[in-house]
Amino acid sequence: MVPRVFGVAGNTRKGRFMRTRLKLFVEQDEQPTANVADPGAAIELGKFARVIGDAVAWDRTWLQDFANEQIIVSQDLYEIIRMYEETRQIRA
């Protein structure tokens, strides 16, 4: 990647030219590289459930933006969610 110069700032004071400061901004790749993991964030399930439940109840639009987003849960919680979902489908 070749760095690009996006701005140069000079300044004058009392008629004398001060040292020019060069700010260099390097463009970032839009796609994260495969070897860099998303750090994510941790949240308690109770808080997550309250916030998501409220957003569902109020039909918040932002839920649609994240509808296909994957979340990581512990294996035991995943098994409980899967079994709960299967039980609900059998009853329906």
MODELLER restraints for C-alpha pairs under 7 A, 6 or more apart:
rsr = mdl.restraints
at = mdl.atoms
rsr.add(forms.Gaussian(group=physical.xy_distance, feature=features.Distance(at['CA:3:A'], at['CA:26:A']), mean=5.05, stdev=0.5))
rsr.add(forms.Gaussian(group=physical.xy_distance, feature=features.Distance(at['CA:4:A'], at['CA:24:A']), mean=6.96, stdev=0.5))
rsr.add(forms.Gaussian(group=physical.xy_distance, feature=features.Distance(at['CA:4:A'], at['CA:25:A']), mean=6.60, stdev=0.5))
rsr.add(forms.Gaussian(group=physical.xy_distance, feature=features.Distance(at['CA:4:A'], at['CA:26:A']), mean=6.02, stdev=0.5))
rsr.add(forms.Gaussian(group=physical.xy_distance, feature=features.Distance(at['CA:5:A'], at['CA:24:A']), mean=5.32, stdev=0.5))
rsr.add(forms.Gaussian(group=physical.xy_distance, feature=features.Distance(at['CA:5:A'], at['CA:25:A']), mean=6.40, stdev=0.5))
rsr.add(forms.Gaussian(group=physical.xy_distance, feature=features.Distance(at['CA:6:A'], at['CA:24:A']), mean=6.64, stdev=0.5))
rsr.add(forms.Gaussian(group=physical.xy_distance, feature=features.Distance(at['CA:6:A'], at['CA:25:A']), mean=6.48, stdev=0.5))
rsr.add(forms.Gaussian(group=physical.xy_distance, feature=features.Distance(at['CA:7:A'], at['CA:23:A']), mean=6.15, stdev=0.5))
rsr.add(forms.Gaussian(group=physical.xy_distance, feature=features.Distance(at['CA:8:A'], at['CA:21:A']), mean=6.51, stdev=0.5))
rsr.add(forms.Gaussian(group=physical.xy_distance, feature=features.Distance(at['CA:8:A'], at['CA:22:A']), mean=4.99, stdev=0.5))
rsr.add(forms.Gaussian(group=physical.xy_distance, feature=features.Distance(at['CA:8:A'], at['CA:23:A']), mean=6.14, stdev=0.5))
rsr.add(forms.Gaussian(group=physical.xy_distance, feature=features.Distance(at['CA:9:A'], at['CA:20:A']), mean=6.16, stdev=0.5))
rsr.add(forms.Gaussian(group=physical.xy_distance, feature=features.Distance(at['CA:9:A'], at['CA:21:A']), mean=5.53, stdev=0.5))
rsr.add(forms.Gaussian(group=physical.xy_distance, feature=features.Distance(at['CA:9:A'], at['CA:22:A']), mean=6.32, stdev=0.5))
rsr.add(forms.Gaussian(group=physical.xy_distance, feature=features.Distance(at['CA:10:A'], at['CA:20:A']), mean=4.58, stdev=0.5))
rsr.add(forms.Gaussian(group=physical.xy_distance, feature=features.Distance(at['CA:10:A'], at['CA:21:A']), mean=6.24, stdev=0.5))
rsr.add(forms.Gaussian(group=physical.xy_distance, feature=features.Distance(at['CA:11:A'], at['CA:17:A']), mean=6.51, stdev=0.5))
rsr.add(forms.Gaussian(group=physical.xy_distance, feature=features.Distance(at['CA:11:A'], at['CA:18:A']), mean=5.63, stdev=0.5))
rsr.add(forms.Gaussian(group=physical.xy_distance, feature=features.Distance(at['CA:11:A'], at['CA:20:A']), mean=6.83, stdev=0.5))
rsr.add(forms.Gaussian(group=physical.xy_distance, feature=features.Distance(at['CA:12:A'], at['CA:18:A']), mean=5.45, stdev=0.5))
